[in-house]
Amino acid sequence: MKFNLDSFDATHQNTDCIIVGIFEQMKLTSAAKQIDKISKNYLTNLLKQGDFEGKIGKTLFLHQVPHVTSPRVLLVGCGPEASLNARDYRRVLLSSIKALTTLKIKDATSFLTEIAVTDHELPWKVKQAAMITAEAMYSFDQYKSKKEPKSTLRELNLWASKDKACEIALNQAICINEGVEFTKNLANTPSNICTPTYLAAEAKKLGQDYKNLTVKVLDEKAMAELGMGALLAVTKGSAQPAKLICLEYKGTTKKQAPIALVGKGVTFDTGGISLKPADAMVGMKYDMCGAATVLGTIKAAAELKLPLHLVGVIAAVENMPGGSASKPEDIVTTLSGQTVEIMNTDAEGRLILCDALTYVERYNPSAVIDIATLTGAVVIALGQHATGLISNHEPLAHALLTAGTETHDRAWQLPLWDDYQEQLKSPFADMSNVGGRPAGAITAGCFLSRFTKKFHWAHLDVAGTAAMMMGGNDRYATGRPVPLLMQYLINQSS
């Protein structure tokens, strides 16, 4: 998709379609007023007939509007005038692109960026327009024998002044889009193909694509020699070998402590011996979305050439039952030397992450952020709107929350109080890997916090946001929280 920025005239566009906003109560946006004037009140008369009310997200195609050079005009409802918030603006953008994809439109000019959005300036609107366009046009049909019809849209002109801030925002959006698409593609790939070995191969391809990105992969033998007893306990029942995938991106020659991203990469989660019900296994290919996020974020950062030092560590395993699988009440020794009694083999994410978090100490990071589809409890607490955030460092938590608000890829902070640590007590080991149903998302974070004493750390539980599960026929990866993480990294680099 090609994007162009300019202060276009709505009445003299030769693109296949012009997109303009209409507010409720027949209020016209600036571009709509230009079209209405040159067409001798064509829009005003149409609105008076009640054919279009301006409700948020509603669309209407007009053909051959008098004296307008473009053959089509798309009206998009923007709701009440002067009260458009970030959420509704994104709805307006999404509905406009979805409408374009229904027709054979090759290029279009959108004036939706001229609309005022509460607390947001033009560069933000440009960035959101480019990112929402990619979201609306994404599809995944690699494994269909009959491919779905693709949209013909190839070029989108966005109304904006051609200043540096808007150009930077657009470039950031384009690079973030690449990372999001990469993340979605990995997550949507079925688990019989996307194994730990496959993830490692995809990481190595990234290392070949970007000269300042190096990749190394540790196999099970190397992990055993290091003492990663918790991670290896999860993979014991699987025929697929586990991998610890380590990426290092050096976007600057300055010596600086890296920011580390740690991803949960359970390529399929049956629950192990604590076997899930059959229906609960649908969607478990998405249990590697944390790993996909790390790879997508590092790809986007490399594409944008961020002047940062980044490290990515991915614990990639498959959690299966079997004769050699770990059992409830097994006790394992983690890389940190702490012991864990495995009371539930379906709480496997924290077992692989605790060893990965200890491993990342060797990089002496300035901050560590782990990303994991860790608990169903976070979905009960926050639904599918917000990522759960737990941190041992308030400035880091604040920076991530701010980045989430900027991108509308939002997170919500949960407490990390010592009171919750009591739930992880074990009579036979240093800790249990579960703390019971109450505050399940928090106790999972408390478990991880025991392996983060040596650095500033934040945990993002994306079980409700990385993939949408609306039913058997409506499952898809969202690419979150790549936008949040990229905005955080952009803010850190600037």
Helices and strands as residue ranges (DSSP letters): E 2-6, E 17-23, E 27-28, H 30-38, H 42-48, E 59-63, E 72-77, H 86-100, E 107-110, G 112-114, H 122-137, E 155-159, H 164-188, H 196-209, E 213-218, H 220-226, H 229-235, E 243-250, E 259-269, H 278-281, G 284-288, H 289-304, E 309-319, E 330-333, E 339-342, H 349-359, G 360-363, E 367-372, H 377-382, E 387-391, H 394-407, E 411-413, H 418-421, G 422-424, E 431-432, H 440-449, E 457-461, E 467-469, E 475-477, H 482-493
